Protein backbone atom coordinates (compact mmCIF):
# COMPACT_ATOMS: atom_id res chain seq x y z
CA UNK A 1 0.00 0.00 0.00
CA UNK A 2 1.58 3.28 -1.08
CA UNK A 3 -0.59 5.63 1.00
CA UNK A 4 -2.01 7.55 -1.95
CA UNK A 5 -5.34 5.82 -1.60
CA UNK A 6 -5.54 6.37 2.16
CA UNK A 7 -4.62 10.02 1.93
CA UNK A 8 -1.25 9.92 3.67
CA UNK A 9 0.57 11.30 0.64
CA UNK A 10 -0.35 14.70 -0.78
CA UNK A 11 -2.05 14.65 -4.12
CA UNK A 12 -1.86 17.32 -6.77
CA UNK A 13 -4.80 19.07 -8.37
CA UNK A 14 -5.13 19.54 -12.08
CA UNK A 15 -6.15 22.89 -13.58
CA UNK A 16 -9.89 22.09 -13.63
CA UNK A 17 -9.92 20.89 -10.02
CA UNK A 18 -7.98 23.94 -8.87
CA UNK A 19 -10.34 26.25 -10.76
CA UNK A 20 -13.35 24.54 -9.18
CA UNK A 21 -11.80 24.86 -5.72
CA UNK A 22 -11.14 28.57 -6.28
CA UNK A 23 -14.75 29.10 -7.39
CA UNK A 24 -15.96 27.26 -4.32
CA UNK A 25 -13.76 29.42 -2.09
CA UNK A 26 -15.24 32.60 -3.61
CA UNK A 27 -18.85 31.57 -3.00
CA UNK A 28 -19.09 33.02 0.55
CA UNK A 29 -17.64 36.33 -0.67
CA UNK A 30 -20.27 36.53 -3.40
CA UNK A 31 -23.06 35.65 -0.98
CA UNK A 32 -21.97 38.38 1.44
CA UNK A 33 -21.72 40.93 -1.38
CA UNK A 34 -25.19 39.99 -2.67
CA UNK A 35 -26.67 40.27 0.82
CA UNK A 36 -25.04 43.67 1.27
CA UNK A 37 -26.48 44.90 -2.04
CA UNK A 38 -29.93 43.55 -1.20
CA UNK A 39 -30.06 45.22 2.24
CA UNK A 40 -28.35 48.57 1.62
CA UNK A 41 -29.84 51.73 0.14
CA UNK A 42 -27.96 52.71 -3.02
CA UNK A 43 -28.14 56.44 -2.39
CA UNK A 44 -27.34 56.66 1.33
CA UNK A 45 -25.38 53.42 1.72
CA UNK A 46 -27.36 52.86 4.92
CA UNK A 47 -29.21 49.69 5.86
CA UNK A 48 -32.66 49.62 4.24
CA UNK A 49 -35.93 48.22 5.57
CA UNK A 50 -35.18 44.69 4.38
CA UNK A 51 -31.79 44.80 6.08
CA UNK A 52 -33.30 46.20 9.26
CA UNK A 53 -35.97 43.51 9.35
CA UNK A 54 -33.38 40.78 8.73
CA UNK A 55 -31.24 42.17 11.53
CA UNK A 56 -34.28 42.42 13.81
CA UNK A 57 -35.13 38.74 13.21
CA UNK A 58 -31.54 37.77 13.97
CA UNK A 59 -31.46 39.85 17.18
CA UNK A 60 -34.82 38.46 18.26
CA UNK A 61 -33.64 34.89 17.76
CA UNK A 62 -30.43 35.59 19.67
CA UNK A 63 -32.26 37.30 22.55
CA UNK A 64 -34.92 34.59 22.77
CA UNK A 65 -32.35 31.79 22.86
CA UNK A 66 -29.76 33.28 25.19
CA UNK A 67 -29.13 32.03 28.71
CA UNK A 68 -28.51 35.56 29.95
CA UNK A 69 -31.52 37.81 30.35
CA UNK A 70 -31.63 40.55 27.74
CA UNK A 71 -31.59 44.19 28.70
CA UNK A 72 -35.02 45.41 29.79
CA UNK A 73 -37.28 45.94 26.84
CA UNK A 74 -34.89 44.54 24.23
CA UNK A 75 -36.83 41.32 23.68
CA UNK A 76 -40.15 43.17 23.62
CA UNK A 77 -38.87 45.62 21.01
CA UNK A 78 -37.42 42.83 18.87
CA UNK A 79 -40.69 40.87 19.23
CA UNK A 80 -42.75 43.85 18.09
CA UNK A 81 -40.50 44.44 15.10
CA UNK A 82 -40.58 40.76 14.13
CA UNK A 83 -44.35 40.48 14.53
CA UNK A 84 -44.71 43.35 12.06
CA UNK A 85 -42.33 41.57 9.71
CA UNK A 86 -44.27 38.29 9.90
CA UNK A 87 -47.61 39.97 9.19
CA UNK A 88 -46.43 41.26 5.80
PyMOL commands that set and color helices and strands:
alter all, ss='L'
color gray80, all
select helices_A, chain A and resi 15-39+49-65+74-86
alter helices_A, ss='H'
color red, helices_A
deselect
rebuild
show_as cartoon
